Amino acid sequence: MRAIQIARLDGPEAAEVVEIDEPAADGVVIEVHAAGVAFPDALQSRGLYQYKPELPYTPGGEIAGVVRSAPAGAHVSAGDRVAGLTMLCGGMAEVVTLPAERVFALPDAVSFEAGAGLLFNDLTVLFALRERGRLAAGETVLVHGAAGGIGTSTLRLAPALGAGRTIAVVSTEAKKEIARTAGATDVVLADGFKDAVKELTGGRGVDIVLDPVGGDRVTDSLRSLAPGGRLLVVGFTGGDIPTIKTNRLLLNNVDAVGVGWGAWTMTHPGYVAQQWAELAPLLASGAVTAPEPEIYPLERAGEAIAALENRTAKGKVVVRLR
């Protein structure tokens, strides 16, 4: 079968299409139609991620496709459309084998390409807003990096989870339309966002800031919170890991909260299935729209990963295999 392999840690350009053997059929065997691309794929390609697979490895942590075969008693069967989590590598291959608990029935209304871009981002955002952010009905959510994968997921999901308003922060004028299309109530530029938020909220501030970017925005993010607000730290795609001065938390009774979805799933068996049971009906009914990802052919997988590294991606990025 065809697959992407990375044999040297030179970055995304090291990704190559190779022929490898199909995996053993010791779980749910899936013929992969599309694989999602996430920021850890870029970090792994340079050996900068905390999980370092043995070389050569196949990138890709999430997939969508059709079940070829499944063990007796599994909740899916041959012919079913599914999404699945390979977790941190292995997804960019024409066939994968996964444990049944990491395979989820894909609603008919969701394409394979959209399905491959759902799990990491949407489940991270669901975890962030539900578990860590304690989102209450009518609250205002601000999201940084709003034109990226996590950002557009936040804009798609937050209203369905009860948010009354979403404020999108983007780095360029060109990205404003992406955020609006994803459902943002308001869109502001990163440069000067604190003052813009103050004006938009009449000086009150926002209830939640969801931040996958990091860097030098953290202080102004804390200043943008209303009393009792929560800064949700999701990642550091901006490259720099900021330092939070704890007096900022004390002065306005606000929280800075870590959002480590992957680590949570490892210690809470069944949690991902619980999340999917909430998300899938929202997708099936149209209450949450499916993502509209940027699609790259398998031969351009390196470019797809580079789009995450260079922060040029517009929304979610996926690689099409069939």
Protein Blocks (a to p, Z undefined) as FASTA:
>chain_A
ZZdddfbdebjklpccddddddddfbccdddfbdcddfklmmmmnopafbdcdddddehj
bdcdddfbdcehiabdehiacdddehjgojlcfbdcddfklcccddfklcfklmmmmmmm
mmmmmmmmmmmnopaehiacddehklmmklmmmmmmmmmnopabdcdddfbfklmmmmmm
nopabdcdfehplmmmmmmnnonopfbdcdfkgmjllmmmmmmpcehiacddfbjfnopa
cdddfklmmmnopadddddfklmmmmmghklmmmmmmmmmmmmnomaccdddddddfklm
mmmmmmmmnopaghjadddfZZ
